[in-house]
Amino acid sequence: MSSILDVFYTWNREAIPVSGEKSLFLLIEWRSGPPAKRQLKTPPKLLFREVELLIKPEDGIRIKAVHGARAKESDVGWVIGLGNAYKGKTKSLLLEFTAVSQSAGKKPACSAYWSALKTKQEQRVLLRREQINLIVSAHLGMIRKEPDPRVQKYVKLSQTTAIMKQSLRAFERGRSEEGSEIIKRHTDELLILAVRSGDLEYYREAHILNRLCLYYEQTHEQSCYEPTDMEEDSNHPFQASFDNDYYEKEAK
C-alpha cells in the first residue's frame, strides 16, 4: 500500500540545538502515483477518498500549528484532513513544532499514519505509516546552516492568512491606513524575496495581495461615503468579502 502513496518530508533545518527549538517546520508533500508528465484534457483518476494523516508527536515535541489543511487535536494525536487523492496530483502541507531541550543524536520526532477510503468502499484503510526523525546537535556548524529555501518559501507564504485577518480587523475598526500598511509590509518582504531568489511565486503572491489591498481600500472608502444611520452602522462594521474565485481571477 505504501508504494501507492509517495510522501516526502523536509525539515526547515538540518539540525536543532540541544537547548530546544521554539519554531520548527516540517514540509510534507504527497501524491498518488507518478507525477503527470503533461496536462491531460480528461480529469485525473480518483484513487482514494477522504485521505487523513494522523501525526503522533513524541515526548518533548509539540505541534503548534498546521498550515494548508484542516486539522484537529485528539487524544491520540493530530488528525489532518487532506481531501481526495487523484492520480499524479501533488499536494503539500506545513507543520509547525516546538521541541524541548534533549541530548544530541538522531531522535524520533513523530509518527505518521496515512489512511483513506477506497473509491467504492466505506471502509478506511491504512495506506502507510512511518517514523519521522530529527537530528539534535551541539555542533554550531550544523545548527547555523541556512534553512532549506523550499521550506522557508512555504513558511513565508503560509503567513498570508494571518496577515489578511489582521489587516481586515483594522479595516473593520475604521483604521484603513493601518490595514493597508499591514498588507504592504508583507508584500514588500515578498517582493524582496522574489528578487533575491528569482522565484516568481513570491511575486505572484505579492501581486494578489496588492490587488486585494486596493479592493479593501476602495470598499472602505465607499462605506465611509454611503449615508447610513449612525446607531445601525455601529452594529454593522465594515466587511470586505471575497472568495476563492476572486483569488484565482487575480492570480491570472
Backbone torsions as a table, in degrees:
resi	resn	phi	psi	omega
1	MET	NA	-35.2	-175.3
2	SER	-63.5	-27.8	-179.1
3	SER	-71.0	-19.6	179.2
4	ILE	-71.2	-31.4	-176.6
5	LEU	-114.3	114.8	176.9
6	ASP	-92.4	127.3	-177.2
7	VAL	-129.3	138.4	179.6
8	PHE	-127.8	127.4	-179.6
9	TYR	-112.3	130.3	179.6
10	THR	-136.7	119.1	174.7
11	TRP	-79.7	151.6	177.2
12	ASN	-72.9	-19.6	178.0
13	ARG	-129.5	144.9	179.3
14	GLU	-66.5	-35.1	-179.3
15	ALA	-151.5	153.4	175.6
16	ILE	-112.9	156.6	-178.6
17	PRO	-73.1	158.0	179.3
18	VAL	-65.7	-19.4	179.5
19	SER	-76.0	-8.7	179.0
20	GLY	106.5	175.5	-177.8
21	GLU	-144.8	128.8	-178.0
22	LYS	-85.1	-22.7	-178.7
23	SER	-146.4	102.9	-177.2
24	LEU	-124.5	133.2	-173.5
25	PHE	-116.7	140.9	175.9
26	LEU	-125.2	118.7	176.5
27	LEU	-90.8	126.4	178.4
28	ILE	-115.7	121.4	177.1
29	GLU	-119.1	135.1	-176.6
30	TRP	-145.4	152.8	176.9
31	ARG	-155.4	161.1	178.3
32	SER	-104.4	109.9	-180.0
33	GLY	81.1	177.4	-178.7
34	PRO	-66.9	151.6	-179.9
35	PRO	-64.1	146.9	179.3
36	ALA	-65.6	132.8	-178.2
37	LYS	-75.3	-29.3	179.6
38	ARG	-153.0	162.8	179.6
39	GLN	-72.4	122.0	179.3
40	LEU	-99.3	150.5	179.2
41	LYS	-73.1	-28.8	178.6
42	THR	-81.6	145.8	179.4
43	PRO	-65.5	149.3	-179.7
44	PRO	-64.5	152.7	-178.2
45	LYS	-74.4	133.9	176.2
46	LEU	-79.7	121.2	-178.1
47	LEU	-101.0	-43.7	-179.6
48	PHE	-140.2	150.7	177.2
49	ARG	-109.8	146.9	173.3
50	GLU	50.2	58.5	176.5
51	VAL	-65.8	134.1	177.8
52	GLU	-126.7	144.6	176.0
53	LEU	-120.9	121.5	175.5
54	LEU	-101.6	120.7	178.1
55	ILE	-109.0	122.9	179.3
56	LYS	-115.1	99.6	-179.9
57	PRO	-66.6	149.5	175.8
58	GLU	-80.8	170.1	178.6
59	ASP	-58.6	134.9	179.8
60	GLY	88.2	-6.0	178.3
61	ILE	-115.4	131.9	-179.4
62	ARG	-132.2	139.5	175.7
63	ILE	-84.7	122.1	177.3
64	LYS	-86.5	-40.4	-175.4
65	ALA	-160.3	156.4	173.8
66	VAL	-121.3	123.0	-177.9
67	HIS	-111.9	129.9	174.7
68	GLY	97.6	7.1	179.3
69	ALA	-162.6	159.9	175.6
70	ARG	-77.3	135.7	-177.3
71	ALA	-146.8	151.0	175.1
72	LYS	-145.3	146.8	-179.7
73	GLU	-89.7	135.1	178.7
74	SER	-125.9	-177.4	-179.5
75	ASP	-66.8	-26.7	-176.9
76	VAL	-98.6	-11.5	-179.2
77	GLY	151.9	-160.4	179.5
78	TRP	-98.5	126.2	177.5
79	VAL	-101.3	122.0	-174.7
80	ILE	-116.3	120.9	178.1
81	GLY	-85.8	126.3	-174.3
82	LEU	-116.6	5.1	176.8
83	GLY	75.8	-160.2	-177.8
84	ASN	-84.1	154.1	178.5
85	ALA	-109.9	121.3	178.8
86	TYR	-109.6	146.4	-176.0
87	LYS	-58.6	124.9	175.4
88	GLY	81.2	-4.0	-177.7
89	LYS	-89.3	127.7	179.7
90	THR	-97.8	135.9	175.9
91	LYS	-126.8	165.1	-178.8
92	SER	-148.6	157.6	172.6
93	LEU	-150.9	163.8	-174.6
94	LEU	-127.1	128.2	176.7
95	LEU	-108.7	137.8	177.3
96	GLU	-112.9	126.6	-176.4
97	PHE	-119.3	164.4	162.4
98	THR	-124.1	150.8	-180.0
99	ALA	-134.8	134.6	178.6
100	VAL	-82.3	171.8	179.6
101	SER	-66.5	142.9	179.9
102	GLN	-159.8	170.1	-177.7
103	SER	-72.6	159.8	-178.4
104	ALA	-70.7	152.5	177.9
105	GLY	138.3	178.3	176.4
106	LYS	-86.3	116.1	-172.8
107	LYS	-120.5	146.6	172.9
108	PRO	-70.7	129.8	179.7
109	ALA	-96.9	-42.3	-179.4
110	CYS	-165.8	165.9	174.4
111	SER	-112.3	145.0	-178.5
112	ALA	-121.4	129.1	178.5
113	TYR	-122.5	116.6	-179.6
114	TRP	-101.4	128.1	178.9
115	SER	-139.2	163.3	-179.3
116	ALA	-164.3	169.4	172.8
117	LEU	-97.5	135.4	174.3
118	LYS	-67.4	156.9	-171.4
119	THR	-57.6	-36.8	-175.9
120	LYS	-116.5	20.4	-180.0
121	GLN	-133.4	161.1	177.4
122	GLU	-106.5	5.2	-179.6
123	GLN	-89.3	128.1	179.2
124	ARG	-79.3	134.5	-179.1
125	VAL	-120.0	148.6	177.2
126	LEU	-84.3	120.4	-178.4
127	LEU	-86.5	-41.7	178.2
128	ARG	-167.3	157.6	175.4
129	ARG	-144.8	147.0	-176.8
130	GLU	-162.8	161.8	176.8
131	GLN	-102.9	132.0	179.7
132	ILE	-103.8	121.9	-175.3
133	ASN	-99.8	163.4	-178.0
134	LEU	-141.1	139.9	179.0
135	ILE	-94.9	125.3	175.2
136	VAL	-108.2	129.4	-172.5
137	SER	-142.3	153.5	171.9
138	ALA	-105.5	4.5	-178.6
139	HIS	-82.1	115.6	-176.0
140	LEU	-62.8	-33.0	179.9
141	GLY	-61.9	-39.6	179.1
142	MET	-73.6	-41.8	-176.1
143	ILE	-66.3	-35.8	-174.6
144	ARG	-89.6	5.3	177.0
145	LYS	-63.3	148.0	-179.7
146	GLU	-61.3	141.0	178.1
147	PRO	-62.8	155.6	178.3
148	ASP	-61.0	123.1	-174.1
149	PRO	-64.2	-33.0	179.9
150	ARG	-68.3	-42.4	178.4
151	VAL	-66.8	-40.3	179.5
152	GLN	-61.4	-34.3	177.4
153	LYS	-63.9	-45.0	178.1
154	TYR	-63.2	-37.8	178.5
155	VAL	-61.8	-47.2	-178.2
156	LYS	-64.9	-44.2	-178.8
157	LEU	-69.0	-29.2	179.8
158	SER	-69.2	-17.6	179.8
159	GLN	-74.5	-13.1	-174.7
160	THR	-60.5	-41.8	-177.9
161	THR	-59.1	-47.6	179.5
162	ALA	-65.4	-37.5	178.5
163	ILE	-62.6	-44.3	-179.0
164	MET	-66.2	-39.4	177.9
165	LYS	-63.3	-42.4	178.9
166	GLN	-64.0	-41.8	179.0
167	SER	-65.3	-43.5	-179.4
168	LEU	-62.1	-38.7	178.0
169	ARG	-60.5	-40.2	178.2
170	ALA	-64.8	-44.0	178.5
171	PHE	-62.5	-42.2	-178.5
172	GLU	-63.5	-26.9	-179.8
173	ARG	-93.5	8.1	176.7
174	GLY	85.5	6.7	-179.1
175	ARG	-98.5	72.4	-173.7
176	SER	-66.7	-37.8	-179.9
177	GLU	-64.2	-41.4	178.1
178	GLU	-64.5	-42.9	179.0
179	GLY	-60.9	-42.7	179.1
180	SER	-66.3	-40.3	-177.9
181	GLU	-65.0	-36.6	179.0
182	ILE	-60.4	-45.3	-179.6
183	ILE	-68.6	-43.1	-175.3
184	LYS	-65.9	-35.3	176.7
185	ARG	-62.2	-42.0	-179.3
186	HIS	-68.8	-41.9	179.7
187	THR	-65.9	-35.5	176.5
188	ASP	-61.6	-42.1	178.5
189	GLU	-63.6	-40.6	179.4
190	LEU	-64.8	-40.8	180.0
191	LEU	-66.3	-38.6	177.0
192	ILE	-62.6	-43.2	178.2
193	LEU	-65.2	-35.5	178.1
194	ALA	-62.5	-42.3	-179.6
195	VAL	-68.2	-43.7	-176.6
196	ARG	-68.7	-39.6	-173.8
197	SER	-96.7	-21.6	-174.5
198	GLY	75.5	11.7	-178.7
199	ASP	-88.5	115.2	-176.4
200	LEU	-72.3	-14.5	179.3
201	GLU	-65.2	-34.1	174.2
202	TYR	-62.4	-43.3	-179.3
203	TYR	-64.0	-43.2	-179.7
204	ARG	-62.4	-41.0	178.5
205	GLU	-64.3	-42.5	179.1
206	ALA	-64.0	-38.9	179.8
207	HIS	-63.5	-44.2	178.9
208	ILE	-62.4	-43.5	-178.5
209	LEU	-66.0	-38.1	177.2
210	ASN	-62.8	-41.3	178.6
211	ARG	-66.1	-40.5	178.1
212	LEU	-66.3	-37.2	177.7
213	CYS	-61.9	-44.0	177.0
214	LEU	-61.6	-40.2	178.8
215	TYR	-62.6	-44.9	178.8
216	TYR	-62.2	-44.6	-179.0
217	GLU	-61.2	-44.7	-179.9
218	GLN	-66.3	-40.1	179.0
219	THR	-65.1	-41.9	178.9
220	HIS	-65.8	-40.8	179.8
221	GLU	-62.8	-40.9	178.4
222	GLN	-65.2	-39.7	-179.1
223	SER	-66.5	-28.8	179.8
224	CYS	-71.2	-30.8	-175.5
225	TYR	-96.2	-9.9	178.2
226	GLU	-75.9	132.1	179.0
227	PRO	-70.2	120.1	178.9
228	THR	-136.2	160.3	174.7
229	ASP	-74.4	129.0	-172.6
230	MET	-62.8	-41.6	-177.9
231	GLU	-68.3	-39.9	179.2
232	GLU	-67.9	-38.3	-178.0
233	ASP	-65.2	-32.3	-179.1
234	SER	-67.2	-23.5	179.2
235	ASN	-91.0	-9.4	-179.2
236	HIS	-129.4	80.4	-178.2
237	PRO	-65.5	165.2	180.0
238	PHE	-56.5	133.0	176.0
239	GLN	-129.1	125.5	175.0
240	ALA	-106.7	116.0	-176.0
241	SER	-107.3	142.0	174.6
242	PHE	-153.6	162.8	-178.9
243	ASP	-134.2	-173.5	-177.6
244	ASN	-63.6	-32.1	179.1
245	ASP	-62.2	-38.1	179.1
246	TYR	-64.7	-43.6	179.0
247	TYR	-59.2	-48.5	-177.6
248	GLU	-63.9	-38.9	179.8
249	LYS	-65.2	-40.8	-178.7
250	GLU	-71.4	-24.6	-178.3
251	ALA	-75.7	-17.6	-178.7
252	LYS	-77.2	NA	NA
